[in-house]
């Protein structure tokens, strides 16, 4: 009787598979918070850049009309001719459309500003999506735009 050659065992053991799973979970536990933190910083940076753009656009509006739009006219005055008081003397469209902030809410505008009493406040409500929260990002931030 002939003996058949034995095949060598090349399968993984249960312990080896569990060890690989534990290593993968450990790496994910370290990497996921870092990725989320980087995404949050990116959103804040994006909001600051767009706020700086809006501040520049509002400055252009103010230069032409001798005053910024009222709170009621808001940022819409950059995209459509405002009505109400004060009606701008010379108006031209500055923005083609207004973007939402990185958290999906509209940028806010107040004139005269709470943080800039001699000017205006432009801000994003930030991750909380609530005006007046400490996470609001505006043109009054020390690292911000004004």
Secondary structure, DSSP 8 states (H G I E B T S, - for coil): -------------HHHHHHHHHHHHHHHHHHHHHHHHHHHHHHHHHHHHHHHHHHHHHHHHHHHHSS---TTTGGGGGTS---SSS--SS-----SS--B-TTS-B-EEEES-SS-TTSEEEEE-TTTT-TTSTT-EETT-TTS--
